[in-house]
Amino acid sequence: MKWGIRKKLIFFLMIVTILPFGSAIAITYFQTTKSLNTQFVSTNHTLIENGEKELTNYLESVAELSTLLYRYTPFMSVMRDGISENLSNNQEEVRRAMAYIFNSRPEIEQMHLYIDKEKDSFTNYHSSISGRGKYEDILSHPYYAKLDRNKDLFSVIEPPHEIYSYNGMSFIPDSEKRNVISFHTSIRDIPSNDILGFLSLDINLSKVKVIASRLYTVDKEDFYIMDENNIIIYSSDEEKIGTKNNETWFSQVKKEPEEQKSLKWKDKQFSGVIVYDQFPAPYQKWYIVKRIPFDALYQSARETVWINIVIGIVTLLVVLLATIVVSFKTTRPIKILIENMKKVEKGNFEADFDSLGNDEIGLLGRHFKSMIDRIDKLIEKKYKLEIENKASELRVLRSQINPHFLYNALQSIGTLALKSNAVPVYRLLTSLSTIMRYSMNVKEDIVPFSSEVSHVESYLHLQKQRFEEQFQFELNIQKEVQNVLVPKMILQPIVENCFKHGFDQQIHKCTIQMDAFLQSDDMVCIQIKDNGMGVNEEHLQNIRQGLYQRFTKENQMRETIGLKNIFDRLQIYYDHQAKLLVSSPNENGFIVTIEIPKTMPKGVEQS
């Protein structure tokens, strides 16, 4: 499909508009998302570090509540000696200490105190302190057992779980059962380090929730605090608190190097950036993780892109409208000019427009009108005169060797020679009369190649009689070219030049060889070569120049006129597809090569 200037102009201006604008949008979006990602990681990691410190300080402050008991001497005496020695006073000391600890933190839901001396157990649930109870199998509790086994371990944290009654001594309604974190601490005799008992504090997650809420955006980001066993201590999704996190992304987080603080993640459940860090001691195996989806992270970038796209579409529509107007205004006079050129091609030398404007196209239109007016006036004078000159040259060429009176005279002489038994004379006269008859037939300009060859052969027989054994000729004509139609009288002038110029003052044996064959590209190659006097390179260049230049009396050598005539006729008949080449290898002999199409252009054969 051919594209006109109008389509090209519209397409080009569209591309010029779309490519820079689209590239700018793409680059802006890429740079913005990259900047957002870097900024998000940096900002949120700092935020997480600050959150870690606050959470760590809080957890440590809760764990250190048990140290307050060491400062209260009467209570420590009860822990060493047991309650039985002074039951009433000792129980009051226990109640006083438990009430003090419980009221120190509003998030404490329940306390449990175990005194190892007499296996005594007390609970404080919502400020309701239980009576004295026995807890014989205290080591059945896994966290107390853990503290008992490890003498260097003073405190352990039980991950979030539903609050339960220690030793069955607290009454906890089902409606008030909630998730709590339990701090289990061993109370030891200083400096012997013997275990005197255990203290457990169950705290709700209200304070953790307050701290965590400052570290993430609700409904946009995910937030997790997880311990070394993958248990979720806290999550933005409260249903996951206390459950185990076995997702692949968390496994990958734990595998990452310590200095790596973020990673990009994509799976069926989540696609975005994960920022994480490990808690410092004593919770060094805890992780704090924040996840933000790409949708939320790049929301501002996408909004900017959409605004740019809307602006781009509006701009594109304006450019498209302007382009259409400009292209139609620009190409309309060009289309008018093209239509008039087509008329000129068909032979109609009249322009159907007055003016195409005052710009360059208008100037082109005025020159076009002036040109076709001149062509219309000169066509008959120049073109027809050129054709007449060619016809005149052909007639002159024929008249040089074809006078009517000579043909009639030869007929009479041939008859007399036959009566006198002069057969060689009769043969020569027959060849000569054949030449005359062929040349005098002016009705045929296009003949089979075999006729041209027969005409040349008759001419060569006459020359053979003249030079006798000093002259030999050879005709090698391929069968495929014998019926090819060619212009008349294109071979004999070339052969005649061999005698006029090639064999001049030559005393040794003269030869002429003519080869005609069909080439692979459907071109007929005709080559005529002699062994006469060759020409030097300078003379050869002059001959070639004479062939291709316009004919004038000043620039034509006498040996070039015949070749020039043949060359010009071939160009007319074959529409400049024919070739005529001359050469003189090593200044020895002369070669003329003609290459013409196997088939004449349409319409020439009938002309």
C-alpha positions in Angstrom: 0.0 0.0 0.0 1.4 3.4 -1.1 1.2 6.2 1.5 0.6 9.7 0.2 2.0 12.8 1.7 -1.2 13.4 3.6 -1.0 10.1 5.4 2.7 10.4 6.0 2.3 13.9 7.4 -0.5 12.8 9.8 1.4 9.6 10.8 4.7 11.5 11.3 3.1 14.3 13.5 1.3 11.6 15.5 4.5 9.7 16.1 6.4 12.9 16.9 3.7 13.7 19.5 3.1 10.3 21.0 6.7 9.1 21.2 8.1 12.0 23.3 5.0 12.3 25.5 4.7 8.5 26.0 8.4 8.2 26.7 8.1 11.1 29.2 5.2 9.4 31.0 7.0 6.0 31.1 10.2 7.5 32.4 8.4 9.6 34.9 6.4 6.6 36.2 9.6 4.5 36.4 11.6 7.2 38.2 8.7 8.0 40.5 8.1 4.3 41.5 11.8 3.8 42.0 12.0 6.9 44.2 8.9 5.9 46.1 10.3 2.4 46.7 13.6 3.8 48.0 11.9 6.4 50.1 9.4 3.9 51.4 12.1 1.4 52.5 14.2 4.1 54.1 11.4 5.8 55.9 9.6 2.7 57.1 12.8 1.0 58.3 13.5 4.0 60.4 9.9 3.9 61.7 10.2 0.2 62.4 13.5 0.7 64.3 11.9 3.3 66.5 8.9 1.0 67.0 11.2 -1.8 68.0 12.8 0.3 70.7 9.4 1.4 72.1 8.1 -2.2 72.1 11.3 -3.5 73.6 11.2 -0.9 76.4 7.6 -1.7 77.1 8.2 -5.5 77.3 11.2 -5.1 79.4 9.3 -2.8 81.8 6.6 -5.4 82.2 9.2 -8.2 82.7 11.0 -6.1 85.4 7.8 -5.7 87.5 8.8 -8.8 89.4 12.0 -7.0 90.6 9.9 -4.7 92.7 9.1 -7.6 95.0 12.8 -7.9 95.8 12.7 -4.5 97.5 9.9 -5.5 99.8 11.6 -7.3 102.6 8.5 -8.7 104.5 7.3 -10.3 101.2 10.7 -11.8 100.6 10.6 -13.3 104.1 7.3 -14.9 103.4 8.8 -16.4 100.2 11.7 -17.9 102.2 9.8 -19.0 105.3 6.4 -19.8 104.0 3.0 -18.6 105.1 2.2 -21.0 108.0 4.4 -19.4 110.6 2.3 -16.3 110.8 -0.6 -17.1 108.6 -2.7 -14.0 109.0 0.1 -11.5 108.7 1.9 -13.4 105.9 -1.3 -13.6 103.8 -1.8 -9.9 104.2 1.8 -9.2 103.0 1.1 -11.4 99.9 -2.1 -9.6 99.2 -0.4 -6.2 99.6 2.4 -7.1 97.2 0.1 -8.6 94.6 -2.2 -5.6 94.7 0.7 -3.2 94.3 2.0 -5.1 91.2 -1.5 -5.5 89.7 -2.3 -1.8 90.0 1.1 -0.7 88.5 -0.1 -1.5 85.0 -3.7 -1.1 83.7 -3.2 -3.7 81.0 -2.5 -6.5 83.6 -5.5 -8.9 83.4 -4.3 -11.5 85.9 -1.5 -12.4 88.3 -0.4 -15.7 89.7 2.0 -16.2 92.6 3.5 -19.5 93.6 5.4 -19.9 96.9 7.6 -23.0 96.7 8.1 -23.4 100.5 4.6 -24.9 101.1 3.4 -25.2 97.5 1.0 -22.2 98.1 -0.7 -20.5 95.1 -2.5 -17.2 94.9 -4.2 -15.4 91.9 -5.4 -11.8 91.3 -7.9 -11.5 88.5 -9.3 -8.0 87.9 -8.2 -6.9 91.5 -9.9 -10.0 93.0 -7.3 -11.8 95.0 -8.0 -15.5 95.6 -7.6 -17.3 98.9 -4.7 -19.6 99.7 -4.4 -22.7 97.5 -2.1 -25.6 96.9 -0.3 -26.2 93.5 1.4 -29.6 94.0 2.2 -30.3 90.4 3.6 -26.9 89.5 6.2 -28.3 87.0 3.3 -29.6 84.9 3.1 -26.1 83.7 5.5 -26.0 80.7 6.9 -22.5 81.3 7.5 -23.1 85.0 9.2 -26.3 84.1 11.4 -24.4 81.7 12.4 -21.9 84.3 13.1 -24.7 86.8 15.4 -26.5 84.4 17.4 -23.5 83.4 19.0 -21.9 86.4 20.3 -18.9 84.3 16.8 -18.2 82.9 14.8 -15.7 85.0 11.9 -14.8 82.7 10.0 -16.3 79.7 7.2 -15.0 77.6 4.2 -17.1 76.6 3.0 -16.0 73.2 -0.6 -14.6 72.8 -3.2 -17.1 74.1 -6.6 -17.1 75.5 -6.5 -16.2 79.2 -6.8 -19.2 81.5 -7.2 -19.9 85.2 -4.0 -20.8 87.1 -4.6 -23.9 89.3 -8.4 -23.3 88.8 -8.3 -20.5 91.4 -9.7 -17.7 89.2 -13.2 -17.5 87.8 -13.0 -16.1 84.3 -16.4 -15.7 82.5 -16.4 -16.9 78.8 -17.4 -13.4 77.8 -14.2 -12.0 79.2 -11.8 -14.5 77.8 -9.4 -12.6 75.6 -5.9 -13.0 74.2 -3.1 -12.1 76.6 0.7 -12.3 76.7 2.0 -14.0 79.8 5.3 -13.1 81.5 6.5 -16.0 83.7 9.3 -15.0 86.1 11.2 -17.0 88.7 11.6 -15.5 92.2 15.1 -16.5 93.5 16.8 -16.2 96.9 19.7 -13.8 96.6 22.6 -14.6 96.5 22.0 -18.4 96.7 19.9 -18.3 93.5 17.6 -20.9 94.8 14.0 -20.7 93.4 11.6 -19.4 96.0 8.6 -19.4 93.7 7.1 -18.1 90.4 5.2 -15.0 89.4 3.1 -14.8 86.2 1.6 -11.6 84.7 -1.1 -11.9 82.0 -1.3 -8.6 80.1 -3.7 -7.7 77.3 -2.5 -6.4 73.9 -3.9 -2.8 74.3 -0.5 -1.2 74.9 1.1 -3.2 72.1 -1.7 -2.3 69.8 -1.3 1.4 70.6 2.4 1.3 69.8 1.9 -0.9 66.6 -0.8 1.4 65.3 1.8 4.2 64.9 3.9 1.9 62.7 1.5 1.1 59.8 -1.5 2.5 57.9 -4.7 0.7 58.6 -6.4 -1.0 55.6 -3.4 -0.4 53.4 -0.5 -2.1 55.0 0.0 -5.4 56.8 1.9 -5.4 60.2 3.4 -8.4 62.1 5.4 -9.1 65.2 6.6 -12.8 65.3 8.7 -14.7 67.7 11.4 -17.3 67.0 8.8 -20.1 66.7 6.8 -18.2 64.0 4.1 -17.4 66.5 2.4 -14.1 65.6 2.6 -11.9 68.7 0.7 -9.1 67.1 -0.8 -8.5 63.6 -2.9 -5.9 61.9 -5.2 -8.8 61.2 -6.2 -9.6 64.8 -7.6 -13.0 63.8 -4.0 -14.1 63.2 -2.7 -13.2 66.7 -1.4 -16.3 68.5 -1.4 -18.4 65.3 1.7 -19.7 63.5 2.9 -18.0 60.4 4.1 -20.7 57.9 3.9 -18.6 54.8 6.7 -18.7 52.3 7.5 -14.9 52.5 8.3 -15.1 56.2 10.6 -18.1 55.6 12.4 -16.0 53.0 12.6 -13.0 55.4 14.5 -15.2 57.9 16.9 -16.4 55.2 17.9 -12.9 54.1 21.2 -11.5 55.4 21.0 -9.4 58.5 22.1 -6.2 56.6 19.2 -6.7 54.2 16.2 -4.8 55.5 13.6 -5.2 52.6 12.6 -7.4 49.7 10.1 -7.3 46.9 7.6 -10.2 46.9 5.0 -11.5 44.6 2.7 -14.5 44.9 -1.0 -15.2 44.7 -1.8 -13.6 48.0 0.5 -10.6 48.0 2.5 -8.5 45.6 4.5 -5.6 47.0 7.5 -4.6 49.2 8.3 -6.1 52.6 10.3 -4.1 55.2 11.5 -6.0 58.2 14.0 -6.1 61.1 15.0 -8.2 64.1 14.4 -7.1 67.6 17.4 -6.3 69.7 18.2 -8.3 72.9 16.6 -9.9 74.8 14.1 -10.5 72.0 16.7 -11.0 69.3 14.8 -13.8 67.6 11.7 -11.8 67.3 10.8 -10.1 63.9 8.9 -7.0 63.2 7.5 -7.0 59.6 5.6 -4.4 57.5 4.1 -5.2 54.1 2.8 -2.7 51.6 1.2 -3.7 48.3 2.4 -2.2 45.1 -1.2 -0.9 44.6 -0.9 1.3 47.7 2.8 2.1 47.3 2.5 3.3 43.7 -1.0 4.9 44.0 0.3 8.5 43.8 2.5 7.6 40.9 -0.4 6.0 39.0 -2.6 9.0 39.7 0.1 11.2 38.2 0.4 9.0 35.2 -3.3 9.0 34.6 -3.4 12.8 34.8 -0.5 12.9 32.3 -2.3 10.4 30.0 -5.5 12.5 30.1 -3.5 15.6 29.3 -1.7 13.6 26.5 -5.0 12.4 25.0 -6.3 16.0 24.9 -3.1 17.2 23.4 -3.1 14.3 20.9 -6.6 15.2 19.8 -5.6 18.8 19.3 -2.5 17.8 17.4 -4.5 15.4 15.3 -7.1 18.0 14.4 -4.4 20.5 13.5 -2.5 17.9 11.5 -5.5 17.0 9.5 -6.3 20.6 8.7 -2.7 21.4 7.8 -2.2 18.2 5.8 -5.4 18.7 3.8 -4.5 22.4 3.1 -0.9 21.4 2.2 -1.7 18.3 0.1 -4.8 19.6 -1.8 -2.7 21.6 -4.3 -0.3 18.7 -4.7 -3.2 16.4 -5.5 -4.4 18.9 -8.1 -0.9 19.0 -9.6 -0.7 15.2 -9.7 -4.0 14.9 -11.5 -2.9 17.4 -14.1 0.4 15.5 -14.5 -1.6 12.3 -15.2 -3.5 14.2 -17.9 -0.1 15.2 -19.5 1.0 11.6 -19.4 -2.1 10.8 -21.5 -1.3 13.5 -24.0 -3.6 16.2 -22.7 -1.4 19.3 -22.4 -4.0 21.5 -20.7 -4.0 22.6 -17.0 -7.5 22.8 -15.3 -6.4 25.2 -12.5 -5.8 28.9 -12.4 -3.6 29.1 -9.3 -2.3 26.8 -6.5 -1.5 29.7 -4.1 1.5 32.0 -3.5 3.8 29.6 -1.7 6.3 27.1 -3.1 3.6 24.8 -4.3 1.9 27.7 -6.1 5.2 28.6 -7.8 5.6 24.9 -8.8 2.1 25.0 -10.3 2.9 28.2 -12.4 6.1 26.6 -13.6 4.2 23.4 -14.5 1.6 25.4 -16.6 4.4 27.2 -18.3 6.2 23.9 -19.0 3.3 22.1 -20.5 2.5 25.1 -22.7 6.1 25.0 -24.1 5.9 21.2 -24.5 2.6 21.5 -26.4 4.2 24.0 -28.8 7.5 22.2 -29.2 6.2 18.6 -29.4 5.5 18.6 -33.1 8.5 20.7 -33.9 11.0 18.8 -31.8 9.7 15.3 -31.4 8.3 14.8 -34.9 11.3 16.4 -36.4 13.6 14.0 -34.5 11.6 11.0 -35.9 11.7 12.4 -39.4 15.5 12.9 -39.1 15.9 9.3 -38.1 13.7 8.1 -41.0 15.7 10.4 -43.3 19.0 9.0 -42.1 17.6 5.4 -42.7 16.5 6.4 -46.2 19.9 8.0 -46.9 21.6 4.8 -45.7 19.5 2.7 -48.0 19.9 5.0 -51.0 23.7 4.7 -50.7 23.6 1.1 -51.9 20.0 0.7 -53.3 19.4 2.8 -56.5 16.5 1.3 -58.6 18.3 1.6 -61.8 21.2 -0.5 -60.5 18.8 -3.3 -59.5 17.2 -3.4 -63.0 20.6 -3.3 -64.6 21.8 -6.2 -62.5 18.8 -8.3 -63.5 19.8 -7.9 -67.2 23.5 -8.6 -66.6 22.6 -11.7 -64.6 20.5 -13.1 -67.4 23.3 -12.5 -70.0 25.9 -14.1 -67.7 23.7 -17.2 -67.3 23.3 -17.5 -71.1 27.1 -17.2 -71.4 27.6 -20.0 -68.9 29.3 -17.6 -66.4 27.9 -19.2 -63.3 30.2 -17.5 -60.8 29.2 -14.1 -62.3 25.5 -15.1 -62.1 25.9 -16.1 -58.4 27.6 -12.8 -57.6 24.9 -10.9 -59.4 22.2 -12.9 -57.6 23.8 -12.0 -54.2 23.9 -8.4 -55.2 20.3 -8.4 -56.4 19.3 -10.0 -53.2 20.9 -7.2 -51.3 19.2 -4.6 -53.5 15.8 -6.2 -53.1 16.1 -6.4 -49.3 17.3 -2.8 -49.1 14.6 -1.5 -51.5 11.7 -3.0 -49.4 10.9 0.1 -47.4 7.5 -1.2 -46.2 9.2 -3.4 -43.6 11.1 -1.9 -40.7 10.9 -4.9 -38.5 12.2 -8.3 -39.8 13.2 -11.7 -38.5 16.8 -11.9 -37.4 17.3 -14.7 -40.0 16.5 -12.1 -42.8 19.2 -9.7 -41.5 21.7 -12.6 -41.4 20.8 -13.6 -45.0 21.3 -10.0 -46.1 24.7 -9.8 -44.4 25.7 -13.3 -45.8 25.0 -12.1 -49.3 27.1 -9.0 -48.7 30.0 -11.2 -47.4 29.8 -13.5 -50.4 30.4 -10.4 -52.6 33.3 -9.4 -50.5 34.7 -13.0 -50.6 34.8 -12.8 -54.4 36.7 -9.5 -54.1 39.4 -10.6 -51.7 39.3 -14.4 -52.6 41.5 -16.4 -50.2 42.6 -13.4 -48.2 39.2 -13.1 -46.6 37.2 -15.6 -44.6 34.0 -15.2 -42.6 32.1 -17.3 -40.1 28.5 -17.0 -39.0 27.4 -18.8 -35.7 23.7 -18.2 -35.3 21.9 -19.9 -32.4 18.6 -21.5 -33.5 16.6 -19.8 -30.7 17.4 -16.3 -32.1 16.6 -16.9 -35.8 12.9 -15.8 -35.5 13.5 -13.0 -33.1 12.2 -9.7 -34.6 14.8 -7.0 -35.0 15.0 -3.5 -36.7 16.1 -3.7 -40.3 19.7 -2.9 -41.4 21.5 -3.1 -38.1 24.1 -5.6 -39.1 25.3 -4.7 -42.6 26.7 -1.3 -41.7 28.8 -2.8 -39.0 30.2 -5.5 -41.3 30.8 -2.8 -44.0 32.8 -0.8 -41.4 35.2 -3.8 -41.1 36.2 -3.4 -44.7 36.2 0.4 -44.7 38.3 0.9 -41.6 39.5 -2.5 -40.2 41.1 -4.0 -43.3 42.5 -0.8 -44.7 46.1 -1.4 -45.9 46.0 -4.9 -44.4 47.9 -7.6 -46.4 47.5 -10.7 -44.3 44.4 -12.9 -44.2 41.3 -11.1 -43.0 38.5 -12.7 -41.0 35.0 -11.6 -39.8 33.1 -13.7 -37.2 29.5 -13.0 -36.2 28.0 -14.8 -33.2 24.3 -14.5 -32.1 22.9 -16.3 -29.1 20.3 -16.0 -26.3 21.6 -15.1 -22.9 20.1 -16.3 -19.5 18.4 -13.0 -18.9 16.4 -13.3 -22.2 18.7 -10.8 -23.9 19.9 -11.5 -27.5 23.6 -11.0 -27.8 25.0 -10.2 -31.3 28.8 -9.9 -31.6 30.7 -9.0 -34.8 34.5 -9.0 -34.6 37.3 -8.8 -37.2 41.1 -9.1 -37.1 41.8 -5.9 -38.8 43.6 -2.8 -37.7 42.6 -2.1 -34.1 42.4 1.3 -32.4 44.2 2.7 -29.4 42.4 3.5 -26.1 42.1 7.2 -26.9 40.5 6.6 -30.3 38.2 4.0 -28.7 37.0 6.5 -26.1 36.3 9.0 -28.9 34.2 6.4 -30.7 32.2 5.7 -27.6 31.7 9.3 -26.8 30.4 9.8 -30.4 27.9 7.1 -29.8 26.3 8.6 -26.7 26.5 12.3 -27.6 23.9 14.1 -29.6 24.7 14.1 -33.3 26.4 17.2 -34.7 28.6 17.7 -37.7 31.5 18.8 -35.6 31.6 15.9 -33.1 31.2 12.9 -35.5 34.1 10.9 -37.0 33.4 9.3 -40.3 33.7 5.7 -38.8 31.2 6.6 -36.1 28.2 7.8 -38.2 27.0 4.3 -39.1 27.4 3.0 -35.5 25.7 6.2 -34.2 22.8 5.6 -36.5 22.3 2.0 -35.5 22.7 2.9 -31.7 20.0 5.7 -31.9 17.6 3.4 -33.8 18.0 0.7 -31.2 17.2 3.1 -28.4 14.1 4.3 -30.2 12.8 0.7 -31.0 13.7 -0.8 -27.6 12.9 2.1 -25.4 16.5 2.5 -24.2 16.8 -1.2 -23.2 19.4 -2.0 -25.9 23.1 -1.7 -25.7 25.9 -1.2 -28.3 29.4 -1.8 -27.1 32.7 -1.4 -28.9 36.2 -2.7 -27.9 39.6 -3.3 -29.4 41.5 -5.9 -27.3 45.2 -5.0 -27.2 44.7 -2.7 -30.2 44.2 -5.8 -32.4 41.0 -6.1 -34.2 37.6 -4.5 -33.5 34.6 -5.9 -31.7 31.0 -4.6 -31.8 28.5 -6.1 -29.4 24.8 -5.5 -29.5 22.5 -6.6 -26.7 18.7 -6.3 -27.3 15.6 -7.8 -25.5 14.3 -11.0 -27.0 10.9 -9.4 -27.3 10.3 -5.9 -28.6 8.3 -3.5 -26.5 4.5 -3.7 -27.0 3.3 -1.8 -30.0 6.7 -1.6 -31.8 6.2 -4.8 -33.9 3.0 -3.4 -35.4 4.4 0.1 -36.1 
